[in-house]
Amino acid sequence: MTSPELIIIGINLAFIIPAYFYFYPKYAGSNGNKIAGYDLLINIVVLCIAFFIFGGQGIMFSIIFTSINWFWFTLIAYAALEIPLMLWYFKKNDVWASFAE
């Protein structure tokens, strides 16, 4: 049996990896506002999936030295997995410059 934490991490990765290696290069390029909008949509989808799997079940997720509910674990795990890819993608495609325009 797979732990609930691994399920959430797997769901997050199933959306983050295609986003940064296929969808963002193809549909957003170096436009930071488009990336932010698409990322918000992806995050909402991931939260909805996590809700349908874990919402209302009272399952607690372990993170470092504490336990939190599915919502916060999903957000924190999403950010932890996405930030390194985001920084790499933004540097590679000079996305930071699009925010100055």
VENTA-V777098 format. One record per residue. RES is the residue in one small letter. SS is DSSP state (H for helix, E for strand, L for the rest). PSI is psi in degrees with one decimal (none if undefined). OMEGA is omega in radians with two decimals (999 if undefined). Layout:
RES	SS	PSI	OMEGA
RES	SS	PSI	OMEGA
//
This chain:
m	L	136.4	-3.13
t	L	141.2	3.14
s	L	152.1	3.13
p	H	-34.3	3.13
e	H	-43.5	3.13
l	H	-32.5	3.09
i	H	-46.7	3.13
i	H	-43.9	3.12
i	H	-41.2	3.10
g	H	-42.8	3.10
i	H	-46.0	3.12
n	H	-48.4	-3.13
l	H	-34.2	3.13
a	H	-21.5	3.11
f	H	-37.2	-3.07
i	H	-46.2	-3.07
i	H	-50.0	3.09
p	H	-31.6	3.14
a	H	-48.6	-3.05
y	H	-22.6	-3.11
f	H	-8.8	3.11
y	H	-61.3	-2.99
f	H	-46.5	-3.13
y	H	-46.5	3.09
p	H	-36.8	-3.07
k	H	-41.0	-2.99
y	H	-20.3	-3.09
a	H	-29.0	-3.13
g	L	-120.7	-3.13
s	L	22.3	3.12
n	L	104.6	-3.08
g	H	-34.0	3.13
n	H	-39.5	3.08
k	H	-43.5	3.12
i	H	-44.0	3.14
a	H	-42.2	3.12
g	H	-46.8	3.11
y	H	-39.6	-3.13
d	H	-37.9	3.08
l	H	-43.8	3.10
l	H	-43.8	3.13
i	H	-41.4	3.14
n	H	-39.5	3.10
i	H	-42.6	3.12
v	H	-44.8	3.13
v	H	-42.4	3.11
l	H	-38.4	3.10
c	H	-42.8	3.11
i	H	-45.0	3.12
a	H	-38.6	3.11
f	H	-45.4	-3.11
f	H	-27.7	3.13
i	H	-44.0	-2.97
f	H	-11.0	-3.08
g	L	133.7	3.08
g	L	3.1	-3.12
q	L	-13.6	3.13
g	L	15.7	3.12
i	L	131.6	3.10
m	L	144.4	-3.10
f	E	133.2	3.14
s	E	132.0	3.06
i	E	116.2	-3.09
i	L	-103.1	-3.08
f	L	19.7	-3.09
t	E	173.1	3.07
s	E	140.3	-3.14
i	E	168.0	-3.13
n	L	176.0	-3.06
w	H	-39.3	-3.07
f	H	-53.4	-3.09
w	H	-37.3	3.10
f	H	-42.2	3.13
t	H	-45.8	3.13
l	H	-45.8	-3.11
i	H	-44.0	3.13
a	H	-40.4	3.11
y	H	-47.4	-3.14
a	H	-43.5	-3.12
a	H	-35.5	3.13
l	H	-33.3	-3.04
e	H	-37.6	-3.01
i	H	-45.5	3.10
p	H	-40.8	3.10
l	H	-39.9	3.13
m	H	-46.8	-3.13
l	H	-42.0	3.09
w	H	-48.2	-3.10
y	H	-43.3	-3.13
f	H	-40.4	3.13
k	H	-44.0	-3.11
k	H	-38.6	-3.05
n	H	10.3	3.12
d	L	48.2	-3.12
v	L	-31.8	-3.11
w	H	-34.0	-3.12
a	H	-26.8	-3.12
s	H	-21.1	3.11
f	H	-19.8	-3.13
a	H	-14.4	-3.08
e	L	none	999
//
